[in-house]
Amino acid sequence: MAQCCESNYEDPKITTYPGNPFPLGASYDGHGINFALYSEHATKPYLCLFRSAHDEKHELIEYARIEMKEQTHHIWHIYLPEFEPGQIYAYRVDGPYDPCNGHRFNVNKLLLDPYTRAITGTLEWDDSLFGYDIHDLSSEKDLTFNTVDSAAFMPKCVVIDSGNFNWGGDIPPNIPFHETIIYELHVKGFTKLNQEIPEEIRGTYAGIAHPKTIEYLKNLGITAVELMPVQHFITDRHLKERDLTNYWGYHTIGFFAPDVRYSSTGTYGEQVLEFKRMVKNLHKAGIEVILDVVYNHTGEGNELGPTLAFKGIDNKSYYRLTEQDQRYYFDYTGTGNTLNCRLPNVLRLIMDSLRYWILDMHVDGFRFDLAAALARELHAVDRLSAFFDIIHQDPVIGRVKLLAEPWDLGEDGYQVGKFPPGWAEWNGKYRDCVRDYWRGQPSMLSEFAARFTGSSDLYFEERRGPIASINFLTAHDGFTLNDLVSYNEKHNEMNGENSLDGECHNRSWNCGVEGPTDDLNINQFRDCQKRNLLTTLFLSQGIPMLVAGDELGRTQKGNNNAYCQDNEISWLNWEKADKVLLSFTQKLISLRRQHPVLRRRTWFRGQPVKPGEIEDIAWFKFDGQYMTDEDWQHDYAKSFGVFMNGLGMQARTRLGENVTDDSFYIIFNAYSGHIDYKLPGEDYAKSWILILDTSKDKILTGGDEGEIYEAGKTITVHDNSILVLHHVIPKHEHTSGRMR
């Protein structure tokens, strides 16, 4: 049994009742607070109560330690009458310290409640945070026992009143998947340098909720923000010792608590209200909120990591431990541990957390980091796992947007195209293919066409539709769009790891010079390549995701792994924004939103819509002839034209009306020279209007007059560029379904 530190803390004036096992966590009912904690193998859990020191408001002292004696189905519970929201608390849990059998209880370590709704303070690294003697020099030091109290260095939990917020009739936007445009952003980095935002709220939830931020998002045209992790996380000790930080936040320790570092209003529950105000304001503007969530691991690391919550509450009941020696952890995530989603209590924790963010915080969806790790049963990724089963049958979770990063670091972890219906996936194959195509790699034409039309090779057989594909060119990890066309190699020296971190195979092309240059021709070519990539993204079938700042020409100076850079490398520099690229992107997004044929819900069939009519999609060579099977296989082929029939959509609105649109002819040319293209015959359209040429920085929008080209005429496509031609179909032909 572990040694207990100073156990005589119970205040005789504190009245306690048995309480209830549910709900888990700390719950205020208007009369008092119920505390409930799951631990199957604990022997004595203690509820620890804190208050501010008399001489120092921000110093918290532990004034009561109450043994929780009531247990129901492995849930320990107690009720404190007349206690109110704002109470600061944590736990200590006594039990066997037997690492070889999976137990790491240590009552000397203060522990966060896995279900806490708010956390005050951040972790201050100290040797006392470890359950073992960190200074032991042996290879078995994690088997030693550390009796030093960790409370002074731990953040603490705060009881909140979940009903204490006026949503004012907030209604989720409920934007259909096929109309969704995702914008990945970091709460701090997005507004930290924005001079239009009041300084005191820059880099916070309030900064995202500010009218200037929302005005920008609306003008850009996106429909959903995907927030990088906002659940309370920790910074690794090795980063802190190098004066770096965990900027991205993929080291969660509080799955119900919005991170206190993004709060401008306070740290004792005010962060919850500020987060809710942000969601409310975004919803009012018609913008959905998607959270990037990390349920595959925690910030406690492996057997050499600290004891902060789960490890000390019941290590064996939360983590995947190796079968032969439960001293060690399975690591499918590259972080030292993996949460054990085979266990009912872990599944319950994840589902309760998701429901909380939906019902109490009103978020609209989730992007699951390393989602394949959540679906591992024994060792293999199982699409029929309990994780998927529970989500599909849940009436709350099953109705929001579910996005997967469909891989992890384990064996057979790359699962793109293999998630079940109801899920959309970050399509890594789309990213890789589009990058390769525009940097001139051979044998890309056939795959590029498949990616452009929704990746039917990945999703068709599962009847998932093009909306299963989250199309992206860049993400938080990797090069920015600007750096993708400016660097061949990563430049991660500032991370302090000798540039050994980050992806080495970036599929990037610096266009002739590594990094910034004064060469006008190279800069013009880079600008064209950015337009090519953005145009491909927003005209592709599927769901586009844009990374915040790519539309502004943001650079990380070649750093493709800025996970630890909480500074100007990662923050958006609004003063140096590329206004021309921004305008181009805004018009490109507007074009997509105006035309349903660019965001279909169903697959192209490549067949006539009705007998005697033209196909819903057709592919052409430069001479105006159809692409043949042989044409797709030429390793040197880098150009084609594609016709998309606005009358061939075979879709209906929610009210049952047929969905029709104008038609488009798009020409892609990844050659280093220009090509003269003969347009299709009159069966497809009598005339076309040129509305976009990526060799220039303008897009024609409604009311602008573009150059008209008759059917069968020749049009020149410049090297490494895209042309988009538009055929306006009169309203009466939309009704009849005929095209001329």
N, C-alpha and C positions, 0 to 999 in steps of 0.2 A: 504494500500500500504506500502511496506517495506521502511524503511528509507535509503536513498542513502548517501554513504560516499564520501565526497570530489569529486564532479562530474566535476569540472572544470579542466580537464586534456587535453582537445583537443588542439593539436598544430596547430595553424592557417597555418603553412607552409606545413602541410600534405594535399596533394590533394587526394580526394576520388571520386570514381565513384560508381554507383549503384551495379555493379557486377552481378553475376548470382547465381541462387539457386543450381546449380550443376556444378561440383561435390561437395559433402559435404566435409567439412574440409578446410584446407588451401592448395591451388593449385597454383604452379608457372607455368606461361605460357611463360616465356622468356622475358616478358615485365613488369611484376608485379605479385601481389599475390591476388587471389580471396579467400575470407573467406565466408563460408556458415555454418549456425548453425540451427538445427531443434529445435524449441520450440513452442508448440501450445498455451501455456497459458502465455508466457512472455509478458511484456508491454514495457520494454526497455532493450535490450541486449547491452553490451558494449564490444568492442574489445580493449584489453589492450596490449600495446606494451612495451617491456622491452629492456634494454641495460645494458652492464656492467658498474659498477661504475668506475669513473676515477681512484680512488685509490685502488680499489680491483676488480681484474678481475672476480672472481667467485661470487661477490655480484651483484645481478641484481636489477635495479631500474625501476619502472614503469614511463615512461616518456610521455606516451600518453594514453588517454582513449577516444575512439571514439564511439559515439552512432551509432548503426546499425539501420537505419531507413527503409531500403527496406525489404519488406516481400513478399514472393511468396509461397502460400500453406504451411504456417506455417514454412517456411525456411527463416531465416534472412540472408541477404548477403550484402557484401561490397567489393570493389576492391581498392587496393592501388597500383597505377602505380609506376614503378621504384623501388619498393621494391624487394629484392632478397632473395634466400635461405639463411638460417642462422638466419633469423629474429625470435626473441623469443616473444612469445605471450601467452595469455590466455583470458578468458572471465569473465565478471561479468554479472549477469542477474537479472534484477528487475522485480517484479511481485507480486501477492498477497502472503502474508504469512498467510496461513489458513490451518494448518495441518489437522484439522478435515475433510476438504474437499480435502485433498491430495496435497495441495500446500505448498512448503517450499522454496520459493524464498527468497534470502537474498543477496542484491547487495554488501554487505561487504565481501563476500566470493569469493576469486579468484577460477576459475573453469577451469579444463582441458577440452580441446576440445575432445569430444568422437571420433573424426576422426583423431586426430593428429598422424602423422607418426613417430614422435620422441619426447621424453620427456627428458629434462635435469634436473638433480637433483633427489633427493628422498624426500619423505614426512618427515618433522620434526614435531613430535607431539607437539601440543600446544592447549590450550583451545580455541584459536581463530578459530580453524578449524571447530568448531561446530556451527551450525546455531542458537542454543539456548544457554541459560545460563547454563553451565554445573554444576555450583555451587549452583543452585537453589535446595533446599532440598525437594520440593514438588513432588508428584507423577505425576504432570503435567508439569514438567520442560521443556519437549520438546515443549511445547506451548509458552514458552517465546522466546524472540528475542535477539540475540547477535549482537551488533553493532561494535565489534572489527574487524579490517581488518586482514585477514588471509594470505595476499600475501607473507609476509616474510618467511612463513613456508611451502609454497606450491612448488612442482616442477613446471616447466613451459614447454610449448610446443615449438617445434622448426620446422620451415618451412624447408622442404628438397626439392631437385630436384630429383624426382623419376626416371628420365631418366638418371641420372648421374652415370651410372655404366656399365662397359663393361662385359657382360656375356660371350663373346668369344665363341659363338656357343653352349652354355650350352644346353644339351638335357636331359630331365628327363629319368631316367633308365627304367621307366614303367615295373617294375618287376611284373609278374602275381601274383595274390593273393596266388595261391597254391604253389608258389615257394618262398614266402616271409617268412623271419625269422626276427622277431622284437626284438630290443634290447632297453629296456627302460633305459634312463640315465638322470642324472642331469648335466647341462652344467658346473656348478662350481665344483660339487663333483667329477666328473669323472677325471679331470686333476689337481686338486688343489695340490695333493701330488705326482704327477708324476715327478720324478727327470729328466726324459728324455725330458721334455718340458721346454723351457726357462721360468725362474721364472716370468718374467714380463707378460706372457700371460697365466699362469696357472689359471684355473677356468674361462676362457672366451671363447667367440665364436672362437677366434683365436687359443685357445688351442685345441678345437675340430677339427679345420681345419689343425692342424699341421701334418706333414708327419708321425711322430711317432704314433700319435693317429690313423690316417687312416690305417697305417700298422698293428696296433693291431686289428682293426675292421675287416680288410680283412683276416688276419690270423685266426681270430675267426670264420669267415664264415657267419656272419649275413648279411642281405640284406637291413635292414632299421633301422635307429635310431629313437626312439620315444622320443623326448625331453620333459621333464617335463616343466611346463609352462614357456614360455619366453616372453609372452606378459606382458607389464609393470604392476607390482603388488605393493601392499603396505603391510607393516607389521603392525599387530594389536598393538594398544597402550599397551594393557596388557602384550604382549610379550616384547615390547621395555622396559617397566618398570622393567622387570625381567632380562634384559640383554640377551634376546633371540631374535629370528627373525623368520620371515615367510620364512623358507628355501625352502619349496616345491613350493610356489608361487601361490597357488590356491585362490588368492584374487585380481583379475584383476581390473585395473582401466583404462588401455589404450589398447584397442583391436586391434589397428593397429601398435603399437609401440614395437619393441624389447626392452627388459628391459636393461636399461643403466648400471646396475651393472655387466653385463657380457661382457662389452666392455673394451678392452685394449687400444683402439686408441683414444678415446675421447667421449664427452657426448653431443655434439651439432650437432648430425646427423651422426657422424662417426660410431655409433653403428649399423646403418642401413647398411652401406657399409661393416662393419666387418661381420655382419650376412650373407649378400649375398656372401661374399668370402667363408664363411664356407660351405654354400649350394653348391656353385660352385665346391669346392674341393671334397666334399663328392660325388657329382654327377659324377665327373671325375673318381672316384674310383668305380662307379657302386652302390653306397649306396644311398638309398632314405631317405628323411627327413620327418618325421611325427611329427606334433605338438600336444601336449596335450593342449587343449583349454577349457576355462572356460566361456561359454556364459550363464550359468544358473543364475549367480549372479554377483555382483560387490563388491568391498572392502568398500562400504559406510555403510554397516550394516543396522540396523533397524532404528526406530524413534530416538534412542539414539546414532546413529552413526554420523560420521562427514559429512560435506557437501564439496565434493571434485570435483564433476562433474555432473553426471546425476541428483542427488537429487536437486541441485541448478539450473540446466538448465530447467528442467521440470519434477519434481518428478512423477507427475501423468501420464506422457506420457512415462515413462520408466519402472516403477516397478508395480508388482502385489500388489494391496492394498486390504484390506478386504472390503467387500461390506457394512457392517453395519457402520463401522467407518474408513474412509480412512486415519485416522491418523496412522494406523497400517499396517504392511506388511505381506503378505503370505510368509512363510518360508519353502520351500520344500527342502532346501539345507543345513540347519544347520548353516547358516552364517548370518542370520538376514533378508535377502531379497531374492527375486526371480525376475529376469527380466521378463517382460510381453511379451512373444512371441505371444500373441494373437493380439498385436498391429502392424499395418503395418510398422511404423517407426522403431520399435525394430527389426522386421524381416529384414528390409532393412539394418539396422546397421550390423546385424550378417552376412547377405549374402555379403554385401560390404566388410566386414572384411575378410571373407573367400576368396573371389575373389582376394582381394589385396595380401594376402599371397601366393596365387597360381600364379597370373600373374606377380606381381612385385617382390616377394621374392622367387618364384620358388619352394615352398614346394610341397610335393607329397601326402599329406594326413593329416587327423586330427583324433585325439582321443577325443571325446566329453565327458568331465567330467559330471557326473550325468545327462546323456542325457535324462533320462525320464522326467526331469523337463522341458525340451525344448518342449516336446510333449504334455504337459497338456493343454487341451482346457479350459473347465470350471474348473474342479478339477481332473477329471480322466485323465489318460494317454491315448492318442488317437493316434493310429498308422496311422490314416488318417488325422492327424493335418496339419495345413498350413505349419508348419516347414518342414515336410517330403515332402509335395507336391512341395514346392518351390525348395528344394534341388534336387529332382528327375528330374524336368524339366529344371534345370539350365545346360547349355552346358559346363560351366567351372567347377562348383563344382561337378556335377554329374559324372565326369570322373576320379576323384582322389579317393584315398582310404579313406573310411569313417568307423571309428571305434567308437563304443558306449560303454560307461560304462552304462549298461542298467538298472540303478536303480537310485532312489533318496530317500529322507527321508520322503516323503509324504505317504499318504494312498495308498496302492496297488502300491507302487513305485518299487517293484522288478519285472522287466520286461524281465528277461533273456529268450531268445527264441521268443520274441514277436515283435522284430523290423522288418520293412518291408524288402523285397529283396533289394539288393544293399548295405546293411550294414553288417559289421562283428561286433561281440559282444565280449566283455570281458566275458568269460564263467565262472562265479563264481561257477557254479555247477561242472565244471571240476576240478577247484582248490580244492573244498571241498571234492569231491569224491576221488581224487587221494591221497590227504593227509590222509583221513580216511583209505583207503585201505592199505597204507604202514605203518600205525601205528597199524594195526591189528584189526580194527573194524569189527564186524560181519556183515553179510548180505550185503556185498559190491560188490560181484562178478559180478552180472548182470549189475549193474549200471557202474561199472568200465569198463566192456567190451563195453558198449554203449559210454562212454566218450572216450575210446581209439580209437574207430572207427568213431569219428566225432560228437557224440551227435545227432544221427538221431531222437531221441525222441523229441528234441527241434526244429530241423530245417528241417526235411524231408518233412513235410506236406506243408511247404511254398516253397518247391522247391528251397531252398537256397544253398544246397550243404554243404559239410564238411567245406568249407572255410568261412562259416558264424561264425565258432567257433574260437575265439582267446583263445588258450589254455595257461594257465599260472599256475605256482605253487606259485609264490610270486609276489609282486608288490611293489611300493614305500611305500604303507601303509601296515603294518604288518611285520612279521618276515622276515629276510633274509633267504636264503636256509640253511646256516650254523646254524642260530638260530632256525630254524624250527626243527632241529634234536638235539638241545642242551638245549632247555628250554621248560618246561611245562607252565610256567607262564610269563606274561609280567613283565618287569623291567623298568618302565618309570619314575623313581624317578627324573631324571635330567630335566624332563619337568616342574617340579614345580607344578604339579596338584595332588600330593599325589597318583600317579599311578591310578587315576580314569579315565584317558583318555585312548584311545586305546581299541581294541577288547579284550574281556575276553575269548572268545571261539575260540582258534587259531587252533584247530585240529593239535597240535604239539605233539611231544614226545621227551623227553630229553634222551632217551635210557638208563636211569638208574641213572643219576646224573644231577642235575640242574646246567647248565653253564659249564665253562671250567673244565677239569679234567686231571690228569696225568695217569688215568687208560688206559692202552694200548688197552685192549679189547673193552672198550666203544668207544674210539676214532676210532678204526678200524671199529666198527659197524656203527658209525656215518658216516664215509667216504663211507661205502657201501650204506647206506640209501640215501646219496646225489646222488650217482651214479644211484640208483634205480629211484629216482625222475626225474633226468635229462634224463635218458634213456626213461622212460615213456613219458616225455614231447616231446622229439624229434622224437620218433617213432609213436606218435599218429597222426591220421588224423586230419586236421585242420591247423591253423596257430600258430606256437609256439611263445611265447614271453618270453624272458630271461631278468631278471633284471641285470643291470650292477653290476658286482662284485660277483654275485652268482657263477660264474665259477672260481673265485679266492678264495672262502671260506670267503668272507667278513662277518664280524659280526658287529652288532649294540649293542652288549652286552646285548641282551634281550629286547632292546627298540623296541616296535612294533608300535610306532607312533612318529617317529623322525621328525615330521613336523617343529619343531622349533630349530633343532640342526644343525646349520651351523658351524660344527666343525668336529673333527676326528671321531665322532660317525657316521656321514653320509658320509664323504669323503672316497673314495677308498684308502686303504693303500697298495700301490704297492709293498712296501718293504716286506710286510708279505704275499704276494700272494702265494696261494697254486698252485705251478707250475704243480704238478701231476694232480690235478683236472682240471686245465686249459687245459692240453694236452688231457685229457679224453674228455672234452667238445668239443674241436676243432675237434677231430676225430668223435665224435658223430654227430656233425653238418655236417661234410663232408659226413658221411654215408647217412644222410637224403638227402643231395643235390645230391648225385650220383644216388639215386634210386627213380624213380617216384612212385613206388608202396607204398612208405612211405608218399607220399604227393599227394594223388589222388584228382582230381577235382570232381569226382562223387561218389555216395554212393556204398558201397558193397551191393550185392544183396543176397549173400548166396546161389546162384544157379549156375549150370553149365554154362559156357560161351557159349558153343555150345552143342547140343545133344551128349551124350556119353563121354563128357569131364568132368573134375573136376570143383568144385566150385571156385568162385573168392575168397572166404574166408571160412574157416572151423575151428571149435572149437573142442578141444580134451581134454579128461581126461588123468590122469597119465598112465592109462593102454592102451593107444592108441586108445580107443573107442571114438566115438563122444559124445560131451556133449548133454544131454537130457534136456528138459524143467525142469524136476525135479532137475537135478544137479545144475541148476542155482539158485534154490530157497533155497538150504541148507544154513542156517545161519553160519555154520562153514566152508563153502567152501572158500578157499583163494588162489586157484591155478588153472591154466588152461594153455593149449597150443593153439596157434592160428596160422593157416597157411594162408599166403597171397600170392595169385597166381599172379606172374608177367605177365602172359599172359592173365589175365582176367580183364584188366583195361578198355577196351572198350572206349578208348579216342584217340583223334588225335591231332597232333601238329597244329600250325597255318597254316602250309603248307599242311595239310591234311594227313600227314603220321600217321600210327597207332603207338600208344605209347605202348611199351612192356618193360618188365623188368625181372630181375631174381626174384626168389621166396624166401620167408623167413618163418621160423618157429620160433616163439617167445614163450618162456615159462616164465610165471610169477609165483612166489612163495612167498606169504606173510606169510607163516607158519614160526614158530620158529624152525623148523627142516627140514632136507634135504628130498627130494623126488626123487625116481627113476622113470624117465619118459620113456615110450616106444614110440619111434618115429613112425609117420604114415607109412603106407605101401608104396610100390613102385609106386602106382598110383600118389602119390604126389611128390616123388623124389626118385631116387635110392640111393642117398647119400647126406649128408649135411656136410658143413664145419662150425665148431664152431668159430664165429668171435668176440663174446662178452660174457663176464661173469662178472656181476657186483660185484661178490664176490672178484674179482681181479680188478686192476686198469689199465688194458690194453684192447685196441680194436685193432683187426687186420684190417689193411687196405690193399689196393691193393698191391700185390706183396708178402705179408706175407703169410706164410703157417700155416694154422690152422689144428686142429685135425679133422679127417674125421670120420663121423658116417654113417653107412649103414642104409637103410630103415629098420624099425622094431627093430632096436637095442635099448638098454637101455642107457640112459644118466642121470647122477646124477645132480640135481639142488640143490645147497646149500640153507640153510635157508635164508629167506629174500633176495632173489636175482632174477636176470633175466638172462636167456640165450637167445642169438640170434644166430640162425643157418641160413646159407646162401646156397642156391642152385643156382649155376651158370648155366644158360640156354644157350646152344650154339647158335650162331647167326642164323644158318639155322632153328632152332626151333622157334626163334622169328618170322621168316617169315611165317612158316607153322602154327604157333599157337598151336603146339603140345608140350607136356611136358613128359619127361621121367626121 
